[in-house]
Amino acid sequence: MSQENVEVVRRLNEAGDRDDLPAILELLDPGFEWWDRKDDPGATVHRGHDGFTKHMAELEVDVEMQVEVKELIDAGDYVVAPVRVHGRGRASGAPFEEHEVHVLRLRDGKIIELREYRTTTEALEAVGLSEQDVSSA
């Protein structure tokens, strides 16, 4: 099942690249939860399709943003995805770049959860793996 999970996340990223909201929502479970990084100011949990679309709309007001997936790591029910987030502020035009790691949990071919982490080590630990586990696979 895990390779199928990687494929679902790959399709999610492709839909995101196309700004195809209906295709994105098709891959998200209705009870989907998106957990911001714990150390982000105002960190919260965005719940369901409505929470996802509201959060994305709020981001789009502030920034022009692209998410570049560097790798998809198969972790059973989870997929670990180090990403580069970059763009510029809409008002200021100031460029920004961030590196973070998304951990996506899947069930029955749908993404039920996305959690954000600062480092790959932290994300892998959250799913019970180490970088050594991944490099030896």
N, CA, C and O atoms as CSV, one atom per row, in Angstrom:
chain,resi,resn,atom,element,x,y,z
A,1,MET,N,N,0.820,-1.206,0.000
A,1,MET,CA,C,0.000,0.000,0.000
A,1,MET,C,C,0.858,1.263,0.000
A,1,MET,O,O,0.404,2.308,-0.466
A,2,SER,N,N,2.087,1.191,0.511
A,2,SER,CA,C,2.864,2.419,0.679
A,2,SER,C,C,3.256,3.068,-0.648
A,2,SER,O,O,3.281,4.295,-0.743
A,3,GLN,N,N,3.563,2.270,-1.673
A,3,GLN,CA,C,3.893,2.880,-2.968
A,3,GLN,C,C,2.680,3.617,-3.529
A,3,GLN,O,O,2.817,4.656,-4.174
A,4,GLU,N,N,1.502,3.075,-3.279
A,4,GLU,CA,C,0.272,3.757,-3.700
A,4,GLU,C,C,0.135,5.096,-2.976
A,4,GLU,O,O,-0.330,6.075,-3.560
A,5,ASN,N,N,0.540,5.139,-1.709
A,5,ASN,CA,C,0.488,6.393,-0.953
A,5,ASN,C,C,1.420,7.432,-1.549
A,5,ASN,O,O,1.059,8.604,-1.655
A,6,VAL,N,N,2.622,7.009,-1.940
A,6,VAL,CA,C,3.561,7.928,-2.583
A,6,VAL,C,C,2.938,8.475,-3.864
A,6,VAL,O,O,3.076,9.659,-4.170
A,7,GLU,N,N,2.261,7.622,-4.599
A,7,GLU,CA,C,1.634,8.050,-5.857
A,7,GLU,C,C,0.518,9.060,-5.604
A,7,GLU,O,O,0.359,10.006,-6.375
A,8,VAL,N,N,-0.256,8.872,-4.533
A,8,VAL,CA,C,-1.316,9.836,-4.183
A,8,VAL,C,C,-0.695,11.192,-3.875
A,8,VAL,O,O,-1.202,12.220,-4.323
A,9,VAL,N,N,0.396,11.204,-3.115
A,9,VAL,CA,C,1.050,12.473,-2.776
A,9,VAL,C,C,1.650,13.110,-4.028
A,9,VAL,O,O,1.620,14.332,-4.171
A,10,ARG,N,N,2.184,12.313,-4.918
A,10,ARG,CA,C,2.707,12.843,-6.183
A,10,ARG,C,C,1.572,13.529,-6.964
A,10,ARG,O,O,1.759,14.619,-7.503
A,11,ARG,N,N,0.407,12.888,-7.020
A,11,ARG,CA,C,-0.743,13.483,-7.718
A,11,ARG,C,C,-1.205,14.762,-7.024
A,11,ARG,O,O,-1.620,15.711,-7.690
A,12,LEU,N,N,-1.135,14.795,-5.693
A,12,LEU,CA,C,-1.484,16.013,-4.955
A,12,LEU,C,C,-0.568,17.160,-5.365
A,12,LEU,O,O,-1.032,18.273,-5.613
A,13,ASN,N,N,0.734,16.889,-5.437
A,13,ASN,CA,C,1.692,17.934,-5.807
A,13,ASN,C,C,1.483,18.398,-7.237
A,13,ASN,O,O,1.593,19.589,-7.526
A,14,GLU,N,N,1.183,17.469,-8.132
A,14,GLU,CA,C,0.915,17.849,-9.519
A,14,GLU,C,C,-0.337,18.721,-9.603
A,14,GLU,O,O,-0.356,19.704,-10.344
A,15,ALA,N,N,-1.373,18.373,-8.857
A,15,ALA,CA,C,-2.594,19.190,-8.841
A,15,ALA,C,C,-2.304,20.570,-8.269
A,15,ALA,O,O,-2.835,21.569,-8.754
A,16,GLY,N,N,-1.461,20.630,-7.235
A,16,GLY,CA,C,-1.076,21.918,-6.671
A,16,GLY,C,C,-0.321,22.778,-7.665
A,16,GLY,O,O,-0.540,23.987,-7.747
A,17,ASP,N,N,0.570,22.151,-8.421
A,17,ASP,CA,C,1.317,22.891,-9.446
A,17,ASP,C,C,0.386,23.493,-10.492
A,17,ASP,O,O,0.676,24.551,-11.051
A,18,ARG,N,N,-0.741,22.817,-10.757
A,18,ARG,CA,C,-1.717,23.310,-11.739
A,18,ARG,C,C,-2.770,24.226,-11.112
A,18,ARG,O,O,-3.649,24.730,-11.810
A,19,ASP,N,N,-2.681,24.442,-9.797
A,19,ASP,CA,C,-3.720,25.186,-9.064
A,19,ASP,C,C,-5.101,24.576,-9.302
A,19,ASP,O,O,-6.083,25.296,-9.479
A,20,ASP,N,N,-5.165,23.256,-9.304
A,20,ASP,CA,C,-6.390,22.509,-9.585
A,20,ASP,C,C,-7.058,22.119,-8.262
A,20,ASP,O,O,-6.887,21.001,-7.776
A,21,LEU,N,N,-7.814,23.049,-7.693
A,21,LEU,CA,C,-8.433,22.822,-6.388
A,21,LEU,C,C,-9.356,21.605,-6.379
A,21,LEU,O,O,-9.280,20.824,-5.430
A,22,PRO,N,N,-10.221,21.391,-7.371
A,22,PRO,CA,C,-11.064,20.190,-7.336
A,22,PRO,C,C,-10.247,18.888,-7.279
A,22,PRO,O,O,-10.617,17.953,-6.570
A,23,ALA,N,N,-9.139,18.832,-8.025
A,23,ALA,CA,C,-8.289,17.632,-8.002
A,23,ALA,C,C,-7.623,17.467,-6.644
A,23,ALA,O,O,-7.478,16.345,-6.158
A,24,ILE,N,N,-7.217,18.568,-6.028
A,24,ILE,CA,C,-6.616,18.510,-4.693
A,24,ILE,C,C,-7.630,17.975,-3.693
A,24,ILE,O,O,-7.333,17.050,-2.938
A,25,LEU,N,N,-8.823,18.553,-3.685
A,25,LEU,CA,C,-9.842,18.151,-2.716
A,25,LEU,C,C,-10.252,16.692,-2.905
A,25,LEU,O,O,-10.625,16.025,-1.941
A,26,GLU,N,N,-10.188,16.200,-4.124
A,26,GLU,CA,C,-10.516,14.794,-4.389
A,26,GLU,C,C,-9.547,13.849,-3.670
A,26,GLU,O,O,-9.916,12.731,-3.311
A,27,LEU,N,N,-8.320,14.300,-3.465
A,27,LEU,CA,C,-7.299,13.481,-2.806
A,27,LEU,C,C,-7.311,13.617,-1.289
A,27,LEU,O,O,-6.680,12.824,-0.590
A,28,LEU,N,N,-8.028,14.624,-0.771
A,28,LEU,CA,C,-8.092,14.857,0.670
A,28,LEU,C,C,-9.352,14.233,1.249
A,28,LEU,O,O,-10.446,14.411,0.714
A,29,ASP,N,N,-9.192,13.507,2.334
A,29,ASP,CA,C,-10.332,12.965,3.060
A,29,ASP,C,C,-11.182,14.131,3.576
A,29,ASP,O,O,-10.625,15.174,3.921
A,30,PRO,N,N,-12.502,13.991,3.640
A,30,PRO,CA,C,-13.328,15.086,4.169
A,30,PRO,C,C,-12.931,15.510,5.591
A,30,PRO,O,O,-13.144,16.661,5.973
A,31,GLY,N,N,-12.358,14.590,6.373
A,31,GLY,CA,C,-11.911,14.922,7.727
A,31,GLY,C,C,-10.454,15.329,7.809
A,31,GLY,O,O,-9.869,15.344,8.892
A,32,PHE,N,N,-9.865,15.659,6.670
A,32,PHE,CA,C,-8.456,16.061,6.571
A,32,PHE,C,C,-8.095,17.119,7.611
A,32,PHE,O,O,-8.888,18.016,7.898
A,33,GLU,N,N,-6.878,17.004,8.177
A,33,GLU,CA,C,-6.348,17.998,9.112
A,33,GLU,C,C,-4.960,18.423,8.654
A,33,GLU,O,O,-4.122,17.582,8.330
A,34,TRP,N,N,-4.717,19.746,8.628
A,34,TRP,CA,C,-3.418,20.334,8.271
A,34,TRP,C,C,-2.903,21.041,9.517
A,34,TRP,O,O,-3.464,22.045,9.955
A,35,TRP,N,N,-1.824,20.499,10.080
A,35,TRP,CA,C,-1.222,21.035,11.299
A,35,TRP,C,C,-0.043,21.921,10.933
A,35,TRP,O,O,0.929,21.456,10.338
A,36,ASP,N,N,-0.130,23.225,11.295
A,36,ASP,CA,C,1.003,24.131,11.103
A,36,ASP,C,C,2.160,23.690,11.996
A,36,ASP,O,O,1.968,22.951,12.962
A,37,ARG,N,N,3.369,24.157,11.656
A,37,ARG,CA,C,4.510,23.899,12.540
A,37,ARG,C,C,4.209,24.481,13.909
A,37,ARG,O,O,3.662,25.577,14.033
A,38,LYS,N,N,4.575,23.729,14.930
A,38,LYS,CA,C,4.290,24.152,16.305
A,38,LYS,C,C,4.907,25.500,16.653
A,38,LYS,O,O,4.348,26.253,17.450
A,39,ASP,N,N,6.065,25.810,16.053
A,39,ASP,CA,C,6.764,27.044,16.409
A,39,ASP,C,C,6.362,28.240,15.549
A,39,ASP,O,O,6.911,29.329,15.717
A,40,ASP,N,N,5.416,28.055,14.633
A,40,ASP,CA,C,4.928,29.181,13.829
A,40,ASP,C,C,4.015,30.068,14.670
A,40,ASP,O,O,3.186,29.561,15.426
A,41,PRO,N,N,4.159,31.397,14.545
A,41,PRO,CA,C,3.230,32.277,15.249
A,41,PRO,C,C,1.803,31.998,14.769
A,41,PRO,O,O,1.550,31.918,13.567
A,42,GLY,N,N,0.896,31.853,15.699
A,42,GLY,CA,C,-0.502,31.605,15.348
A,42,GLY,C,C,-0.750,30.206,14.819
A,42,GLY,O,O,-1.756,29.972,14.150
A,43,ALA,N,N,0.159,29.258,15.108
A,43,ALA,CA,C,0.003,27.891,14.623
A,43,ALA,C,C,-1.364,27.340,15.028
A,43,ALA,O,O,-1.844,27.553,16.141
A,44,THR,N,N,-1.965,26.627,14.086
A,44,THR,CA,C,-3.291,26.080,14.321
A,44,THR,C,C,-3.472,24.814,13.494
A,44,THR,O,O,-2.557,24.365,12.804
A,45,VAL,N,N,-4.658,24.256,13.578
A,45,VAL,CA,C,-5.023,23.097,12.776
A,45,VAL,C,C,-6.150,23.528,11.843
A,45,VAL,O,O,-7.144,24.102,12.287
A,46,HIS,N,N,-5.994,23.253,10.562
A,46,HIS,CA,C,-7.003,23.576,9.551
A,46,HIS,C,C,-7.734,22.276,9.252
A,46,HIS,O,O,-7.119,21.306,8.808
A,47,ARG,N,N,-9.047,22.247,9.493
A,47,ARG,CA,C,-9.789,20.989,9.415
A,47,ARG,C,C,-10.747,20.950,8.236
A,47,ARG,O,O,-11.460,21.912,7.947
A,48,GLY,N,N,-10.739,19.796,7.563
A,48,GLY,CA,C,-11.681,19.537,6.491
A,48,GLY,C,C,-11.339,20.280,5.213
A,48,GLY,O,O,-10.372,21.038,5.140
A,49,HIS,N,N,-12.169,20.035,4.210
A,49,HIS,CA,C,-11.982,20.721,2.921
A,49,HIS,C,C,-12.131,22.225,3.085
A,49,HIS,O,O,-11.391,22.993,2.472
A,50,ASP,N,N,-13.090,22.653,3.915
A,50,ASP,CA,C,-13.286,24.090,4.136
A,50,ASP,C,C,-12.062,24.722,4.791
A,50,ASP,O,O,-11.639,25.812,4.405
A,51,GLY,N,N,-11.494,24.035,5.782
A,51,GLY,CA,C,-10.298,24.550,6.442
A,51,GLY,C,C,-9.125,24.659,5.487
A,51,GLY,O,O,-8.348,25.612,5.544
A,52,PHE,N,N,-9.004,23.668,4.605
A,52,PHE,CA,C,-7.928,23.698,3.602
A,52,PHE,C,C,-8.097,24.889,2.668
A,52,PHE,O,O,-7.162,25.665,2.472
A,53,THR,N,N,-9.292,25.034,2.091
A,53,THR,CA,C,-9.495,26.117,1.112
A,53,THR,C,C,-9.385,27.488,1.771
A,53,THR,O,O,-8.875,28.427,1.158
A,54,LYS,N,N,-9.853,27.615,2.997
A,54,LYS,CA,C,-9.742,28.894,3.703
A,54,LYS,C,C,-8.271,29.240,3.962
A,54,LYS,O,O,-7.849,30.377,3.753
A,55,HIS,N,N,-7.505,28.263,4.410
A,55,HIS,CA,C,-6.092,28.502,4.686
A,55,HIS,C,C,-5.337,28.886,3.407
A,55,HIS,O,O,-4.527,29.813,3.416
A,56,MET,N,N,-5.602,28.177,2.320
A,56,MET,CA,C,-4.947,28.501,1.059
A,56,MET,C,C,-5.328,29.905,0.587
A,56,MET,O,O,-4.476,30.640,0.087
A,57,ALA,N,N,-6.583,30.280,0.738
A,57,ALA,CA,C,-7.022,31.627,0.341
A,57,ALA,C,C,-6.316,32.696,1.175
A,57,ALA,O,O,-5.927,33.738,0.647
A,58,GLU,N,N,-6.149,32.441,2.481
A,58,GLU,CA,C,-5.451,33.393,3.348
A,58,GLU,C,C,-3.989,33.544,2.915
A,58,GLU,O,O,-3.457,34.654,2.892
A,59,LEU,N,N,-3.344,32.425,2.572
A,59,LEU,CA,C,-1.954,32.489,2.118
A,59,LEU,C,C,-1.842,33.283,0.826
A,59,LEU,O,O,-0.925,34.088,0.668
A,60,GLU,N,N,-2.770,33.061,-0.097
A,60,GLU,CA,C,-2.714,33.726,-1.404
A,60,GLU,C,C,-2.870,35.241,-1.304
A,60,GLU,O,O,-2.379,35.973,-2.163
A,61,VAL,N,N,-3.545,35.711,-0.270
A,61,VAL,CA,C,-3.690,37.157,-0.077
A,61,VAL,C,C,-2.329,37.780,0.234
A,61,VAL,O,O,-2.026,38.884,-0.217
A,62,ASP,N,N,-1.519,37.067,1.004
A,62,ASP,CA,C,-0.250,37.606,1.480
A,62,ASP,C,C,0.936,37.353,0.549
A,62,ASP,O,O,1.823,38.199,0.435
A,63,VAL,N,N,0.959,36.210,-0.107
A,63,VAL,CA,C,2.155,35.832,-0.846
A,63,VAL,C,C,1.825,35.157,-2.174
A,63,VAL,O,O,0.770,34.546,-2.345
A,64,GLU,N,N,2.758,35.290,-3.097
A,64,GLU,CA,C,2.777,34.459,-4.292
A,64,GLU,C,C,3.761,33.354,-3.956
A,64,GLU,O,O,4.942,33.618,-3.729
A,65,MET,N,N,3.283,32.120,-3.922
A,65,MET,CA,C,4.076,31.048,-3.348
A,65,MET,C,C,4.103,29.832,-4.264
A,65,MET,O,O,3.126,29.515,-4.943
A,66,GLN,N,N,5.239,29.170,-4.262
A,66,GLN,CA,C,5.385,27.888,-4.935
A,66,GLN,C,C,5.981,26.893,-3.948
A,66,GLN,O,O,6.823,27.248,-3.124
A,67,VAL,N,N,5.536,25.650,-4.039
A,67,VAL,CA,C,6.058,24.575,-3.204
A,67,VAL,C,C,6.735,23.575,-4.127
A,67,VAL,O,O,6.098,22.977,-4.994
A,68,GLU,N,N,8.021,23.406,-3.930
A,68,GLU,CA,C,8.826,22.488,-4.746
A,68,GLU,C,C,9.178,21.266,-3.901
A,68,GLU,O,O,9.909,21.380,-2.917
A,69,VAL,N,N,8.670,20.119,-4.275
A,69,VAL,CA,C,8.939,18.884,-3.545
A,69,VAL,C,C,10.303,18.357,-3.959
A,69,VAL,O,O,10.571,18.159,-5.144
A,70,LYS,N,N,11.166,18.129,-2.964
A,70,LYS,CA,C,12.514,17.651,-3.245
A,70,LYS,C,C,12.564,16.127,-3.325
A,70,LYS,O,O,13.356,15.565,-4.081
A,71,GLU,N,N,11.718,15.465,-2.544
A,71,GLU,CA,C,11.776,14.007,-2.452
A,71,GLU,C,C,10.486,13.516,-1.816
A,71,GLU,O,O,9.867,14.234,-1.031
A,72,LEU,N,N,10.078,12.297,-2.151
A,72,LEU,CA,C,8.952,11.649,-1.483
A,72,LEU,C,C,9.483,10.373,-0.847
A,72,LEU,O,O,9.954,9.469,-1.538
A,73,ILE,N,N,9.403,10.312,0.478
A,73,ILE,CA,C,9.947,9.186,1.230
A,73,ILE,C,C,8.790,8.312,1.693
A,73,ILE,O,O,7.909,8.762,2.425
A,74,ASP,N,N,8.805,7.063,1.259
A,74,ASP,CA,C,7.791,6.088,1.614
A,74,ASP,C,C,7.992,5.671,3.073
A,74,ASP,O,O,9.049,5.157,3.438
A,75,ALA,N,N,6.981,5.894,3.893
A,75,ALA,CA,C,7.045,5.522,5.307
A,75,ALA,C,C,5.764,4.789,5.708
A,75,ALA,O,O,5.168,5.087,6.743
A,76,GLY,N,N,5.349,3.837,4.885
A,76,GLY,CA,C,4.163,3.030,5.199
A,76,GLY,C,C,2.885,3.832,5.031
A,76,GLY,O,O,2.535,4.222,3.917
A,77,ASP,N,N,2.189,4.080,6.132
A,77,ASP,CA,C,0.965,4.889,6.095
A,77,ASP,C,C,1.267,6.374,5.927
A,77,ASP,O,O,0.355,7.186,5.767
A,78,TYR,N,N,2.533,6.721,5.965
A,78,TYR,CA,C,2.974,8.115,5.861
A,78,TYR,C,C,3.845,8.306,4.630
A,78,TYR,O,O,4.480,7.369,4.144
A,79,VAL,N,N,3.862,9.525,4.142
A,79,VAL,CA,C,4.826,9.942,3.124
A,79,VAL,C,C,5.497,11.198,3.675
A,79,VAL,O,O,4.824,12.155,4.060
A,80,VAL,N,N,6.816,11.185,3.708
A,80,VAL,CA,C,7.599,12.314,4.200
A,80,VAL,C,C,8.113,13.069,2.973
A,80,VAL,O,O,8.744,12.487,2.091
A,81,ALA,N,N,7.832,14.376,2.933
A,81,ALA,CA,C,8.149,15.173,1.751
A,81,ALA,C,C,8.904,16.448,2.130
A,81,ALA,O,O,8.285,17.444,2.504
A,82,PRO,N,N,10.246,16.425,2.037
A,82,PRO,CA,C,10.994,17.676,2.191
A,82,PRO,C,C,10.638,18.610,1.030
A,82,PRO,O,O,10.614,18.194,-0.128
A,83,VAL,N,N,10.365,19.867,1.353
A,83,VAL,CA,C,9.943,20.821,0.334
A,83,VAL,C,C,10.700,22.144,0.470
A,83,VAL,O,O,11.207,22.499,1.534
A,84,ARG,N,N,10.749,22.839,-0.635
A,84,ARG,CA,C,11.257,24.209,-0.673
A,84,ARG,C,C,10.062,25.095,-0.984
A,84,ARG,O,O,9.426,24.943,-2.027
A,85,VAL,N,N,9.760,26.011,-0.090
A,85,VAL,CA,C,8.656,26.946,-0.275
A,85,VAL,C,C,9.292,28.288,-0.610
A,85,VAL,O,O,10.133,28.789,0.137
A,86,HIS,N,N,8.884,28.869,-1.740
A,86,HIS,CA,C,9.496,30.136,-2.128
A,86,HIS,C,C,8.473,30.993,-2.862
A,86,HIS,O,O,7.450,30.510,-3.349
A,87,GLY,N,N,8.786,32.265,-2.920
A,87,GLY,CA,C,7.900,33.204,-3.595
A,87,GLY,C,C,8.236,34.609,-3.193
A,87,GLY,O,O,9.392,34.939,-2.927
A,88,ARG,N,N,7.193,35.456,-3.150
A,88,ARG,CA,C,7.404,36.846,-2.717
A,88,ARG,C,C,6.124,37.373,-2.098
A,88,ARG,O,O,5.022,36.914,-2.400
A,89,GLY,N,N,6.305,38.355,-1.220
A,89,GLY,CA,C,5.160,38.983,-0.586
A,89,GLY,C,C,4.365,39.788,-1.601
A,89,GLY,O,O,4.943,40.470,-2.447
A,90,ARG,N,N,3.059,39.712,-1.522
A,90,ARG,CA,C,2.229,40.449,-2.483
A,90,ARG,C,C,2.362,41.966,-2.294
A,90,ARG,O,O,2.474,42.705,-3.272
A,91,ALA,N,N,2.349,42.420,-1.059
A,91,ALA,CA,C,2.418,43.865,-0.808
A,91,ALA,C,C,3.840,44.389,-0.945
A,91,ALA,O,O,4.069,45.425,-1.570
A,92,SER,N,N,4.797,43.666,-0.357
A,92,SER,CA,C,6.173,44.164,-0.328
A,92,SER,C,C,6.977,43.780,-1.560
A,92,SER,O,O,7.920,44.481,-1.929
A,93,GLY,N,N,6.618,42.683,-2.195
A,93,GLY,CA,C,7.423,42.170,-3.302
A,93,GLY,C,C,8.705,41.510,-2.842
A,93,GLY,O,O,9.514,41.077,-3.664
A,94,ALA,N,N,8.900,41.427,-1.513
A,94,ALA,CA,C,10.128,40.841,-0.969
A,94,ALA,C,C,10.135,39.321,-1.193
A,94,ALA,O,O,9.152,38.638,-0.906
A,95,PRO,N,N,11.243,38.813,-1.701
A,95,PRO,CA,C,11.334,37.371,-1.909
A,95,PRO,C,C,11.517,36.638,-0.581
A,95,PRO,O,O,12.048,37.193,0.381
A,96,PHE,N,N,11.073,35.391,-0.545
A,96,PHE,CA,C,11.303,34.547,0.624
A,96,PHE,C,C,11.572,33.125,0.160
A,96,PHE,O,O,11.166,32.717,-0.928
A,97,GLU,N,N,12.252,32.396,0.992
A,97,GLU,CA,C,12.508,30.984,0.745
A,97,GLU,C,C,12.581,30.280,2.084
A,97,GLU,O,O,13.220,30.766,3.018
A,98,GLU,N,N,11.928,29.144,2.175
A,98,GLU,CA,C,11.910,28.336,3.379
A,98,GLU,C,C,12.048,26.886,2.996
A,98,GLU,O,O,11.603,26.465,1.928
A,99,HIS,N,N,12.662,26.131,3.867
A,99,HIS,CA,C,12.716,24.683,3.689
A,99,HIS,C,C,11.989,24.079,4.875
A,99,HIS,O,O,12.269,24.417,6.025
A,100,GLU,N,N,11.051,23.181,4.589
A,100,GLU,CA,C,10.330,22.496,5.639
A,100,GLU,C,C,10.043,21.082,5.162
A,100,GLU,O,O,10.345,20.723,4.024
A,101,VAL,N,N,9.463,20.295,6.038
A,101,VAL,CA,C,9.181,18.916,5.697
A,101,VAL,C,C,7.729,18.629,6.031
A,101,VAL,O,O,7.274,18.876,7.148
A,102,HIS,N,N,7.009,18.104,5.052
A,102,HIS,CA,C,5.608,17.739,5.247
A,102,HIS,C,C,5.519,16.238,5.490
A,102,HIS,O,O,6.135,15.441,4.783
A,103,VAL,N,N,4.748,15.873,6.491
A,103,VAL,CA,C,4.442,14.465,6.742
A,103,VAL,C,C,2.962,14.300,6.472
A,103,VAL,O,O,2.120,14.909,7.133
A,104,LEU,N,N,2.656,13.466,5.487
A,104,LEU,CA,C,1.273,13.234,5.093
A,104,LEU,C,C,0.889,11.817,5.508
A,104,LEU,O,O,1.611,10.862,5.225
A,105,ARG,N,N,-0.247,11.691,6.178
A,105,ARG,CA,C,-0.760,10.375,6.574
A,105,ARG,C,C,-1.929,10.030,5.668
A,105,ARG,O,O,-2.785,10.870,5.392
A,106,LEU,N,N,-1.956,8.800,5.213
A,106,LEU,CA,C,-2.994,8.371,4.278
A,106,LEU,C,C,-3.756,7.168,4.817
A,106,LEU,O,O,-3.232,6.360,5.583
A,107,ARG,N,N,-5.004,7.081,4.391
A,107,ARG,CA,C,-5.840,5.928,4.705
A,107,ARG,C,C,-6.801,5.728,3.542
A,107,ARG,O,O,-7.467,6.666,3.103
A,108,ASP,N,N,-6.865,4.505,3.051
A,108,ASP,CA,C,-7.788,4.157,1.967
A,108,ASP,C,C,-7.628,5.072,0.751
A,108,ASP,O,O,-8.617,5.468,0.135
A,109,GLY,N,N,-6.378,5.408,0.408
A,109,GLY,CA,C,-6.110,6.196,-0.787
A,109,GLY,C,C,-6.391,7.679,-0.668
A,109,GLY,O,O,-6.350,8.396,-1.667
A,110,LYS,N,N,-6.678,8.158,0.546
A,110,LYS,CA,C,-6.937,9.589,0.775
A,110,LYS,C,C,-5.955,10.125,1.807
A,110,LYS,O,O,-5.524,9.404,2.707
A,111,ILE,N,N,-5.611,11.388,1.667
A,111,ILE,CA,C,-4.739,12.051,2.639
A,111,ILE,C,C,-5.617,12.512,3.794
A,111,ILE,O,O,-6.563,13.277,3.607
A,112,ILE,N,N,-5.288,12.034,4.994
A,112,ILE,CA,C,-6.101,12.387,6.154
A,112,ILE,C,C,-5.427,13.431,7.043
A,112,ILE,O,O,-6.071,14.047,7.892
A,113,GLU,N,N,-4.109,13.624,6.834
A,113,GLU,CA,C,-3.400,14.556,7.713
A,113,GLU,C,C,-2.125,15.037,7.045
A,113,GLU,O,O,-1.450,14.276,6.353
A,114,LEU,N,N,-1.800,16.309,7.258
A,114,LEU,CA,C,-0.521,16.880,6.855
A,114,LEU,C,C,0.019,17.627,8.067
A,114,LEU,O,O,-0.659,18.483,8.634
A,115,ARG,N,N,1.236,17.297,8.456
A,115,ARG,CA,C,1.912,18.011,9.550
A,115,ARG,C,C,3.206,18.593,9.014
A,115,ARG,O,O,3.911,17.959,8.229
A,116,GLU,N,N,3.508,19.807,9.450
A,116,GLU,CA,C,4.710,20.508,9.004
A,116,GLU,C,C,5.803,20.420,10.068
A,116,GLU,O,O,5.542,20.552,11.264
A,117,TYR,N,N,7.025,20.195,9.606
A,117,TYR,CA,C,8.190,20.139,10.486
A,117,TYR,C,C,9.307,20.979,9.891
A,117,TYR,O,O,9.302,21.266,8.694
A,118,ARG,N,N,10.261,21.372,10.718
A,118,ARG,CA,C,11.395,22.179,10.264
A,118,ARG,C,C,12.453,21.330,9.565
A,118,ARG,O,O,13.050,21.774,8.585
A,119,THR,N,N,12.692,20.104,10.061
A,119,THR,CA,C,13.794,19.303,9.534
A,119,THR,C,C,13.326,17.900,9.156
A,119,THR,O,O,12.308,17.406,9.642
A,120,THR,N,N,14.097,17.283,8.281
A,120,THR,CA,C,13.813,15.905,7.896
A,120,THR,C,C,13.975,14.978,9.096
A,120,THR,O,O,13.182,14.053,9.275
A,121,THR,N,N,14.986,15.215,9.911
A,121,THR,CA,C,15.205,14.391,11.094
A,121,THR,C,C,13.981,14.407,11.998
A,121,THR,O,O,13.519,13.358,12.449
A,122,GLU,N,N,13.461,15.593,12.258
A,122,GLU,CA,C,12.277,15.741,13.112
A,122,GLU,C,C,11.067,15.029,12.490
A,122,GLU,O,O,10.316,14.352,13.192
A,123,ALA,N,N,10.884,15.184,11.190
A,123,ALA,CA,C,9.745,14.563,10.509
A,123,ALA,C,C,9.860,13.039,10.529
A,123,ALA,O,O,8.878,12.344,10.791
A,124,LEU,N,N,11.048,12.526,10.254
A,124,LEU,CA,C,11.231,11.079,10.265
A,124,LEU,C,C,11.007,10.507,11.656
A,124,LEU,O,O,10.390,9.452,11.801
A,125,GLU,N,N,11.503,11.195,12.680
A,125,GLU,CA,C,11.269,10.741,14.055
A,125,GLU,C,C,9.782,10.681,14.367
A,125,GLU,O,O,9.335,9.803,15.106
A,126,ALA,N,N,9.012,11.612,13.807
A,126,ALA,CA,C,7.567,11.642,14.053
A,126,ALA,C,C,6.867,10.399,13.499
A,126,ALA,O,O,5.799,10.022,13.981
A,127,VAL,N,N,7.466,9.763,12.489
A,127,VAL,CA,C,6.864,8.558,11.918
A,127,VAL,C,C,7.640,7.298,12.318
A,127,VAL,O,O,7.433,6.225,11.751
A,128,GLY,N,N,8.540,7.443,13.305
A,128,GLY,CA,C,9.260,6.294,13.836
A,128,GLY,C,C,10.445,5.833,13.016
A,128,GLY,O,O,10.841,4.671,13.102
A,129,LEU,N,N,11.016,6.720,12.225
A,129,LEU,CA,C,12.182,6.385,11.407
A,129,LEU,C,C,13.344,7.321,11.726
A,129,LEU,O,O,13.177,8.337,12.401
A,130,SER,N,N,14.522,6.958,11.227
A,130,SER,CA,C,15.687,7.830,11.308
A,130,SER,C,C,16.230,8.037,9.906
A,130,SER,O,O,15.835,7.337,8.975
A,131,GLU,N,N,17.111,8.971,9.754
A,131,GLU,CA,C,17.721,9.202,8.437
A,131,GLU,C,C,18.514,7.964,8.009
A,131,GLU,O,O,18.622,7.685,6.815
A,132,GLN,N,N,19.055,7.238,8.947
A,132,GLN,CA,C,19.781,6.014,8.633
A,132,GLN,C,C,18.820,4.965,8.057
A,132,GLN,O,O,19.183,4.238,7.133
A,133,ASP,N,N,17.600,4.883,8.597
A,133,ASP,CA,C,16.610,3.940,8.058
A,133,ASP,C,C,16.332,4.236,6.592
A,133,ASP,O,O,16.219,3.319,5.778
A,134,VAL,N,N,16.221,5.507,6.259
A,134,VAL,CA,C,15.891,5.918,4.900
A,134,VAL,C,C,17.068,5.697,3.967
A,134,VAL,O,O,16.881,5.224,2.846
A,135,SER,N,N,18.280,6.030,4.407
A,135,SER,CA,C,19.450,5.891,3.529
A,135,SER,C,C,19.801,4.428,3.283
A,135,SER,O,O,20.432,4.113,2.274
A,136,SER,N,N,19.411,3.537,4.174
A,136,SER,CA,C,19.731,2.116,3.979
A,136,SER,C,C,18.639,1.380,3.204
A,136,SER,O,O,18.790,0.203,2.877
A,137,ALA,N,N,17.537,2.079,2.913
A,137,ALA,CA,C,16.432,1.414,2.213
A,137,ALA,C,C,16.683,1.300,0.729
A,137,ALA,O,O,15.846,0.765,0.001
